Amino acid sequence: MNQILSSNEEIPENISNPLSYKKRKFNFFKFQFIFCVCLVIMISGYYFYIQYDKNQKEALSEEIINRFSITNLYENSQSSHSTSRLSNENNYQTDSLGFSVIGLIEIKSIGINYPIIHEFNYELLKIAPCKFSGPNPNQIR
C-alpha cells in the first residue's frame, strides 16, 4: 500500500531541455515501429510470392499430367529392348513446353502424381522430377 505512483519519467540531469528529450525519444520509438511494420510487410510479401510461385509450378505440373498419356509414350516403342541412349519414339514431347516427358510417378497412398521430365536443370526440377542420368524407363543400358 505504500507505493508511490508517478507518471513522470525520469529525465537525466544533464539534459537541458526535457521537452526535446521526450520528443526525440518518442520519434525514435516511432521510427522503430514504422521500420518493424515495413519489415513485416516485406517479409509477408516475399512469403506470398513464394507461395504463388509454388502454386504456379504445381499447376504446370498438373497441366503436364493432364496432357500426358501412357499410350503415347509406348505406342511406337520396339518389342525388343533398345540399346540406344535416347530415341524420340520413347519420349512424349509436350507441344508448347519445350521438354519431353519419359514417365509418370504415381503414389496413391500419399497422393503424389508427377511426370518425369527427360532434361535436367534446376528450373525444371522445381516443376517435376527430372532424369539425371542413365537409360530411359524400360530400357537396358
Order of alpha helices (4+ residues) and beta strands (2+ residues): alpha-alpha-beta-beta-beta-alpha
